[in-house]
Amino acid sequence: MMEGNCKCFHHGMVKGLVVLVSLSAIGFWWASAFNQSLLWMDADHFFKDVVILSLLVFVSKYCGCCGMGGSNICSHDNSCKCGDCGMCK
């Protein structure tokens, strides 16, 4: 996932989802460890958020531009197509 640091819109969204997964996981830990709600959400709600957002991140590896089997994966050779790494022509 995100091979060659692709700068497409899709990967910006994936990075945002990873941040949301992390925040939801921290919220789940807080709500379950201290047995209280956080921002009006209980541990069960945070758990569901973590699962759903993690699945979205997992499915995003099938990106057509540079993910599974994509043609823009940087190989650092003369046939490189990404153009983002500075090593390709």
TIMI-619168 format. One record per atom (N, C-alpha, C): residue in three letters; chain; atom name; z, x, y. Coordinates in nm, 3 decimals, decimal comma. Each point is the difference from the previous one (the first is absolute). Example, Ala and Ser with C-alpha at 12.3 -4.5 7.8 and 13.67 -1.06 7.14 Angstrom:
! residues 2
['ALA'; 'A'; 'N'; [0,780; 1,319; -0,569]] ['ALA'; 'A'; 'CA'; [0,000; -0,089; 0,119]] ['ALA'; 'A'; 'C'; [0,000; 0,090; 0,120]] ['SER'; 'A'; 'N'; [-0,072; -0,035; 0,105]] ['SER'; 'A'; 'CA'; [0,006; 0,082; 0,119]] ['SER'; 'A'; 'C'; [0,073; -0,077; 0,109]] 
END
This chain:
! residues 89
['MET'; 'A'; 'N'; [0,000; 0,084; -0,118]] ['MET'; 'A'; 'CA'; [0,000; -0,084; 0,118]] ['MET'; 'A'; 'C'; [0,000; 0,088; 0,124]] ['MET'; 'A'; 'N'; [-0,077; -0,035; 0,098]] ['MET'; 'A'; 'CA'; [-0,011; 0,070; 0,126]] ['MET'; 'A'; 'C'; [-0,043; 0,145; -0,018]] ['GLU'; 'A'; 'N'; [-0,098; 0,024; -0,087]] ['GLU'; 'A'; 'CA'; [-0,050; 0,134; -0,022]] ['GLU'; 'A'; 'C'; [-0,069; 0,050; 0,126]] ['GLY'; 'A'; 'N'; [0,019; 0,126; 0,031]] ['GLY'; 'A'; 'CA'; [-0,069; 0,062; 0,112]] ['GLY'; 'A'; 'C'; [0,046; -0,052; 0,135]] ['ASN'; 'A'; 'N'; [0,111; -0,070; 0,007]] ['ASN'; 'A'; 'CA'; [0,052; -0,056; 0,124]] ['ASN'; 'A'; 'C'; [-0,105; -0,083; 0,073]] ['CYS'; 'A'; 'N'; [-0,060; -0,090; -0,072]] ['CYS'; 'A'; 'CA'; [-0,101; -0,088; 0,058]] ['CYS'; 'A'; 'C'; [0,058; -0,073; 0,121]] ['LYS'; 'A'; 'N'; [-0,080; -0,015; 0,104]] ['LYS'; 'A'; 'CA'; [0,050; -0,061; 0,123]] ['LYS'; 'A'; 'C'; [-0,054; -0,142; 0,019]] ['CYS'; 'A'; 'N'; [-0,033; -0,067; -0,110]] ['CYS'; 'A'; 'CA'; [-0,050; -0,137; 0,014]] ['CYS'; 'A'; 'C'; [0,115; -0,096; 0,030]] ['PHE'; 'A'; 'N'; [-0,034; -0,118; 0,048]] ['PHE'; 'A'; 'CA'; [0,098; -0,102; 0,035]] ['PHE'; 'A'; 'C'; [0,088; -0,036; -0,120]] ['HIS'; 'A'; 'N'; [-0,061; -0,002; -0,116]] ['HIS'; 'A'; 'CA'; [0,070; -0,035; -0,123]] ['HIS'; 'A'; 'C'; [0,122; 0,090; -0,022]] ['HIS'; 'A'; 'N'; [-0,014; 0,129; 0,021]] ['HIS'; 'A'; 'CA'; [0,112; 0,091; -0,026]] ['HIS'; 'A'; 'C'; [0,108; -0,009; 0,107]] ['GLY'; 'A'; 'N'; [-0,037; -0,038; 0,121]] ['GLY'; 'A'; 'CA'; [0,102; -0,028; 0,101]] ['GLY'; 'A'; 'C'; [0,087; -0,117; -0,042]] ['MET'; 'A'; 'N'; [-0,064; -0,101; -0,058]] ['MET'; 'A'; 'CA'; [0,074; -0,116; -0,049]] ['MET'; 'A'; 'C'; [0,090; 0,038; -0,117]] ['VAL'; 'A'; 'N'; [-0,048; 0,086; -0,089]] ['VAL'; 'A'; 'CA'; [0,080; 0,043; -0,115]] ['VAL'; 'A'; 'C'; [0,123; 0,077; 0,047]] ['LYS'; 'A'; 'N'; [-0,018; 0,086; 0,098]] ['LYS'; 'A'; 'CA'; [0,114; 0,075; 0,054]] ['LYS'; 'A'; 'C'; [0,103; -0,095; 0,061]] ['GLY'; 'A'; 'N'; [-0,047; -0,104; 0,068]] ['GLY'; 'A'; 'CA'; [0,091; -0,101; 0,054]] ['GLY'; 'A'; 'C'; [0,074; -0,075; -0,110]] ['LEU'; 'A'; 'N'; [-0,070; -0,032; -0,109]] ['LEU'; 'A'; 'CA'; [0,063; -0,067; -0,113]] ['LEU'; 'A'; 'C'; [0,106; 0,088; -0,065]] ['VAL'; 'A'; 'N'; [-0,026; 0,130; -0,008]] ['VAL'; 'A'; 'CA'; [0,098; 0,092; -0,058]] ['VAL'; 'A'; 'C'; [0,127; 0,001; 0,085]] ['VAL'; 'A'; 'N'; [-0,015; -0,004; 0,130]] ['VAL'; 'A'; 'CA'; [0,117; -0,006; 0,089]] ['VAL'; 'A'; 'C'; [0,077; -0,130; -0,023]] ['LEU'; 'A'; 'N'; [-0,072; -0,112; -0,012]] ['LEU'; 'A'; 'CA'; [0,066; -0,128; -0,024]] ['LEU'; 'A'; 'C'; [0,070; -0,004; -0,136]] ['VAL'; 'A'; 'N'; [-0,059; 0,062; -0,102]] ['VAL'; 'A'; 'CA'; [0,065; 0,007; -0,131]] ['VAL'; 'A'; 'C'; [0,130; 0,079; 0,013]] ['SER'; 'A'; 'N'; [-0,004; 0,110; 0,071]] ['SER'; 'A'; 'CA'; [0,119; 0,082; 0,017]] ['SER'; 'A'; 'C'; [0,110; -0,076; 0,075]] ['LEU'; 'A'; 'N'; [-0,037; -0,068; 0,106]] ['LEU'; 'A'; 'CA'; [0,099; -0,077; 0,075]] ['LEU'; 'A'; 'C'; [0,057; -0,115; -0,083]] ['SER'; 'A'; 'N'; [-0,084; -0,064; -0,079]] ['SER'; 'A'; 'CA'; [0,048; -0,109; -0,086]] ['SER'; 'A'; 'C'; [0,092; 0,053; -0,108]] ['ALA'; 'A'; 'N'; [-0,030; 0,118; -0,054]] ['ALA'; 'A'; 'CA'; [0,086; 0,060; -0,101]] ['ALA'; 'A'; 'C'; [0,137; 0,035; 0,058]] ['ILE'; 'A'; 'N'; [0,001; 0,052; 0,122]] ['ILE'; 'A'; 'CA'; [0,127; 0,029; 0,067]] ['ILE'; 'A'; 'C'; [0,076; -0,129; 0,027]] ['GLY'; 'A'; 'N'; [-0,072; -0,104; 0,043]] ['GLY'; 'A'; 'CA'; [0,063; -0,130; 0,022]] ['GLY'; 'A'; 'C'; [0,056; -0,057; -0,129]] ['PHE'; 'A'; 'N'; [-0,071; 0,015; -0,111]] ['PHE'; 'A'; 'CA'; [0,050; -0,046; -0,129]] ['PHE'; 'A'; 'C'; [0,128; 0,074; -0,038]] ['TRP'; 'A'; 'N'; [-0,002; 0,132; 0,017]] ['TRP'; 'A'; 'CA'; [0,119; 0,078; -0,032]] ['TRP'; 'A'; 'C'; [0,119; -0,045; 0,086]] ['TRP'; 'A'; 'N'; [-0,022; -0,016; 0,129]] ['TRP'; 'A'; 'CA'; [0,107; -0,039; 0,091]] ['TRP'; 'A'; 'C'; [0,055; -0,138; -0,037]] ['ALA'; 'A'; 'N'; [-0,088; -0,095; -0,020]] ['ALA'; 'A'; 'CA'; [0,043; -0,136; -0,028]] ['ALA'; 'A'; 'C'; [0,072; -0,010; -0,135]] ['SER'; 'A'; 'N'; [-0,043; 0,078; -0,098]] ['SER'; 'A'; 'CA'; [0,066; -0,007; -0,130]] ['SER'; 'A'; 'C'; [0,126; 0,084; -0,005]] ['ALA'; 'A'; 'N'; [0,002; 0,113; 0,068]] ['ALA'; 'A'; 'CA'; [0,118; 0,087; -0,002]] ['ALA'; 'A'; 'C'; [0,118; -0,062; 0,076]] ['PHE'; 'A'; 'N'; [-0,027; -0,062; 0,110]] ['PHE'; 'A'; 'CA'; [0,107; -0,056; 0,083]] ['PHE'; 'A'; 'C'; [0,014; -0,151; -0,015]] ['ASN'; 'A'; 'N'; [-0,082; -0,059; -0,088]] ['ASN'; 'A'; 'CA'; [0,007; -0,143; -0,030]] ['ASN'; 'A'; 'C'; [-0,005; -0,087; 0,125]] ['GLN'; 'A'; 'N'; [-0,095; 0,031; 0,084]] ['GLN'; 'A'; 'CA'; [-0,019; -0,078; 0,123]] ['GLN'; 'A'; 'C'; [-0,148; -0,005; 0,034]] ['SER'; 'A'; 'N'; [-0,037; -0,096; 0,081]] ['SER'; 'A'; 'CA'; [-0,140; -0,011; 0,040]] ['SER'; 'A'; 'C'; [-0,027; 0,093; 0,118]] ['LEU'; 'A'; 'N'; [-0,124; 0,039; 0,009]] ['LEU'; 'A'; 'CA'; [-0,044; 0,088; 0,108]] ['LEU'; 'A'; 'C'; [-0,121; -0,065; 0,063]] ['LEU'; 'A'; 'N'; [0,006; -0,025; 0,127]] ['LEU'; 'A'; 'CA'; [-0,107; -0,070; 0,072]] ['LEU'; 'A'; 'C'; [-0,032; -0,134; -0,067]] ['TRP'; 'A'; 'N'; [0,101; -0,071; -0,039]] ['TRP'; 'A'; 'CA'; [-0,008; -0,132; -0,061]] ['TRP'; 'A'; 'C'; [-0,070; 0,001; -0,136]] ['MET'; 'A'; 'N'; [-0,012; 0,116; -0,062]] ['MET'; 'A'; 'CA'; [-0,062; 0,010; -0,132]] ['MET'; 'A'; 'C'; [0,100; 0,059; -0,098]] ['ASP'; 'A'; 'N'; [0,007; -0,060; -0,119]] ['ASP'; 'A'; 'CA'; [0,093; 0,050; -0,101]] ['ASP'; 'A'; 'C'; [-0,071; 0,101; -0,091]] ['ALA'; 'A'; 'N'; [0,073; 0,054; -0,097]] ['ALA'; 'A'; 'CA'; [-0,053; 0,103; -0,089]] ['ALA'; 'A'; 'C'; [-0,118; -0,052; -0,081]] ['ASP'; 'A'; 'N'; [0,006; -0,125; -0,042]] ['ASP'; 'A'; 'CA'; [-0,109; -0,057; -0,078]] ['ASP'; 'A'; 'C'; [-0,130; -0,001; 0,079]] ['HIS'; 'A'; 'N'; [0,008; -0,037; 0,127]] ['HIS'; 'A'; 'CA'; [-0,119; -0,002; 0,086]] ['HIS'; 'A'; 'C'; [-0,056; 0,141; 0,017]] ['PHE'; 'A'; 'N'; [0,087; 0,098; 0,025]] ['PHE'; 'A'; 'CA'; [-0,046; 0,138; 0,015]] ['PHE'; 'A'; 'C'; [-0,064; 0,051; -0,128]] ['PHE'; 'A'; 'N'; [0,057; -0,036; -0,115]] ['PHE'; 'A'; 'CA'; [-0,057; 0,043; -0,127]] ['PHE'; 'A'; 'C'; [-0,142; -0,053; -0,018]] ['LYS'; 'A'; 'N'; [-0,019; -0,126; 0,032]] ['LYS'; 'A'; 'CA'; [-0,134; -0,059; -0,010]] ['LYS'; 'A'; 'C'; [-0,097; 0,068; 0,096]] ['ASP'; 'A'; 'N'; [0,046; 0,033; 0,120]] ['ASP'; 'A'; 'CA'; [-0,085; 0,071; 0,096]] ['ASP'; 'A'; 'C'; [-0,042; 0,136; -0,053]] ['VAL'; 'A'; 'N'; [0,095; 0,073; -0,060]] ['VAL'; 'A'; 'CA'; [-0,031; 0,132; -0,053]] ['VAL'; 'A'; 'C'; [-0,105; -0,011; -0,111]] ['VAL'; 'A'; 'N'; [0,016; -0,096; -0,090]] ['VAL'; 'A'; 'CA'; [-0,093; -0,015; -0,111]] ['VAL'; 'A'; 'C'; [-0,139; -0,036; 0,051]] ['ILE'; 'A'; 'N'; [-0,010; -0,097; 0,088]] ['ILE'; 'A'; 'CA'; [-0,131; -0,045; 0,049]] ['ILE'; 'A'; 'C'; [-0,070; 0,110; 0,080]] ['LEU'; 'A'; 'N'; [0,073; 0,066; 0,090]] ['LEU'; 'A'; 'CA'; [-0,061; 0,104; 0,081]] ['LEU'; 'A'; 'C'; [-0,039; 0,121; -0,085]] ['SER'; 'A'; 'N'; [0,081; 0,033; -0,101]] ['SER'; 'A'; 'CA'; [-0,035; 0,111; -0,090]] ['SER'; 'A'; 'C'; [-0,126; -0,031; -0,079]] ['LEU'; 'A'; 'N'; [-0,015; -0,124; -0,042]] ['LEU'; 'A'; 'CA'; [-0,122; -0,038; -0,071]] ['LEU'; 'A'; 'C'; [-0,122; 0,010; 0,091]] ['LEU'; 'A'; 'N'; [0,015; -0,037; 0,126]] ['LEU'; 'A'; 'CA'; [-0,110; 0,013; 0,095]] ['LEU'; 'A'; 'C'; [-0,040; 0,146; 0,019]] ['VAL'; 'A'; 'N'; [0,099; 0,089; 0,007]] ['VAL'; 'A'; 'CA'; [-0,030; 0,142; 0,014]] ['VAL'; 'A'; 'C'; [-0,068; 0,052; -0,126]] ['PHE'; 'A'; 'N'; [0,047; -0,043; -0,117]] ['PHE'; 'A'; 'CA'; [-0,059; 0,044; -0,126]] ['PHE'; 'A'; 'C'; [-0,145; -0,046; -0,013]] ['VAL'; 'A'; 'N'; [-0,028; -0,123; 0,036]] ['VAL'; 'A'; 'CA'; [-0,136; -0,053; -0,011]] ['VAL'; 'A'; 'C'; [-0,093; 0,068; 0,099]] ['SER'; 'A'; 'N'; [0,052; 0,053; 0,108]] ['SER'; 'A'; 'CA'; [-0,084; 0,061; 0,103]] ['SER'; 'A'; 'C'; [-0,066; 0,130; -0,046]] ['LYS'; 'A'; 'N'; [0,038; 0,053; -0,117]] ['LYS'; 'A'; 'CA'; [-0,064; 0,122; -0,046]] ['LYS'; 'A'; 'C'; [-0,145; -0,022; -0,040]] ['TYR'; 'A'; 'N'; [-0,042; -0,124; -0,005]] ['TYR'; 'A'; 'CA'; [-0,138; -0,032; -0,033]] ['TYR'; 'A'; 'C'; [-0,086; -0,012; 0,125]] ['CYS'; 'A'; 'N'; [0,027; 0,082; 0,097]] ['CYS'; 'A'; 'CA'; [-0,075; 0,002; 0,125]] ['CYS'; 'A'; 'C'; [-0,143; 0,045; -0,027]] ['GLY'; 'A'; 'N'; [-0,096; -0,072; 0,054]] ['GLY'; 'A'; 'CA'; [-0,140; 0,034; -0,023]] ['GLY'; 'A'; 'C'; [-0,045; 0,125; 0,071]] ['CYS'; 'A'; 'N'; [0,066; 0,038; 0,109]] ['CYS'; 'A'; 'CA'; [-0,049; 0,115; 0,076]] ['CYS'; 'A'; 'C'; [0,050; 0,132; -0,055]] ['CYS'; 'A'; 'N'; [0,120; 0,004; -0,053]] ['CYS'; 'A'; 'CA'; [0,049; 0,130; -0,045]] ['CYS'; 'A'; 'C'; [0,100; -0,010; -0,114]] ['GLY'; 'A'; 'N'; [0,029; -0,118; -0,050]] ['GLY'; 'A'; 'CA'; [0,095; -0,014; -0,108]] ['GLY'; 'A'; 'C'; [-0,063; 0,020; -0,135]] ['MET'; 'A'; 'N'; [0,050; -0,068; -0,101]] ['MET'; 'A'; 'CA'; [-0,045; 0,014; -0,138]] ['MET'; 'A'; 'C'; [-0,152; -0,002; -0,009]] ['GLY'; 'A'; 'N'; [-0,059; 0,112; -0,032]] ['GLY'; 'A'; 'CA'; [-0,145; 0,004; -0,020]] ['GLY'; 'A'; 'C'; [-0,081; -0,006; 0,128]] ['GLY'; 'A'; 'N'; [0,065; 0,011; 0,114]] ['GLY'; 'A'; 'CA'; [-0,073; -0,003; 0,126]] ['GLY'; 'A'; 'C'; [-0,085; 0,124; 0,018]] ['SER'; 'A'; 'N'; [-0,100; -0,008; 0,085]] ['SER'; 'A'; 'CA'; [-0,092; 0,113; 0,017]] ['SER'; 'A'; 'C'; [0,041; 0,092; 0,114]] ['ASN'; 'A'; 'N'; [0,101; -0,034; 0,077]] ['ASN'; 'A'; 'CA'; [0,037; 0,082; 0,115]] ['ASN'; 'A'; 'C'; [0,122; 0,088; -0,024]] ['ILE'; 'A'; 'N'; [0,034; 0,024; -0,126]] ['ILE'; 'A'; 'CA'; [0,113; 0,087; -0,029]] ['ILE'; 'A'; 'C'; [-0,039; 0,143; 0,034]] ['CYS'; 'A'; 'N'; [0,083; 0,068; 0,076]] ['CYS'; 'A'; 'CA'; [-0,032; 0,134; 0,047]] ['CYS'; 'A'; 'C'; [0,006; 0,100; -0,115]] ['SER'; 'A'; 'N'; [-0,109; 0,072; -0,021]] ['SER'; 'A'; 'CA'; [-0,005; 0,101; -0,105]] ['SER'; 'A'; 'C'; [-0,010; 0,141; 0,060]] ['HIS'; 'A'; 'N'; [-0,005; 0,011; 0,131]] ['HIS'; 'A'; 'CA'; [-0,008; 0,126; 0,073]] ['HIS'; 'A'; 'C'; [-0,119; 0,086; -0,044]] ['ASP'; 'A'; 'N'; [-0,113; -0,063; -0,028]] ['ASP'; 'A'; 'CA'; [-0,120; 0,076; -0,030]] ['ASP'; 'A'; 'C'; [-0,112; -0,049; 0,090]] ['ASN'; 'A'; 'N'; [-0,120; 0,050; -0,021]] ['ASN'; 'A'; 'CA'; [-0,113; -0,033; 0,087]] ['ASN'; 'A'; 'C'; [-0,041; -0,146; -0,007]] ['SER'; 'A'; 'N'; [0,036; -0,070; -0,108]] ['SER'; 'A'; 'CA'; [-0,037; -0,140; -0,012]] ['SER'; 'A'; 'C'; [0,112; -0,094; 0,047]] ['CYS'; 'A'; 'N'; [0,100; 0,055; 0,065]] ['CYS'; 'A'; 'CA'; [0,114; -0,078; 0,047]] ['CYS'; 'A'; 'C'; [-0,046; -0,105; 0,100]] ['LYS'; 'A'; 'N'; [0,057; -0,121; -0,009]] ['LYS'; 'A'; 'CA'; [-0,043; -0,108; 0,087]] ['LYS'; 'A'; 'C'; [0,108; -0,049; 0,096]] ['CYS'; 'A'; 'N'; [0,122; 0,049; -0,015]] ['CYS'; 'A'; 'CA'; [0,107; -0,061; 0,081]] ['CYS'; 'A'; 'C'; [-0,009; 0,043; 0,146]] ['GLY'; 'A'; 'N'; [-0,020; 0,129; 0,027]] ['GLY'; 'A'; 'CA'; [-0,013; 0,045; 0,138]] ['GLY'; 'A'; 'C'; [0,130; 0,003; 0,077]] ['ASP'; 'A'; 'N'; [0,111; -0,036; -0,061]] ['ASP'; 'A'; 'CA'; [0,127; -0,005; 0,072]] ['ASP'; 'A'; 'C'; [0,082; 0,128; -0,013]] ['CYS'; 'A'; 'N'; [-0,029; 0,080; -0,101]] ['CYS'; 'A'; 'CA'; [0,087; 0,113; -0,027]] ['CYS'; 'A'; 'C'; [-0,039; 0,127; 0,076]] ['GLY'; 'A'; 'N'; [-0,118; 0,006; 0,059]] ['GLY'; 'A'; 'CA'; [-0,041; 0,118; 0,073]] ['GLY'; 'A'; 'C'; [-0,063; 0,106; -0,088]] ['MET'; 'A'; 'N'; [0,010; -0,015; -0,133]] ['MET'; 'A'; 'CA'; [-0,058; 0,098; -0,092]] ['MET'; 'A'; 'C'; [-0,137; -0,046; -0,048]] ['CYS'; 'A'; 'N'; [-0,037; -0,121; 0,033]] ['CYS'; 'A'; 'CA'; [-0,127; -0,055; -0,049]] ['CYS'; 'A'; 'C'; [-0,104; 0,000; 0,111]] ['LYS'; 'A'; 'N'; [-0,126; -0,001; -0,041]] ['LYS'; 'A'; 'CA'; [-0,109; 0,001; 0,098]] ['LYS'; 'A'; 'C'; [-0,056; -0,138; 0,020]] 
END
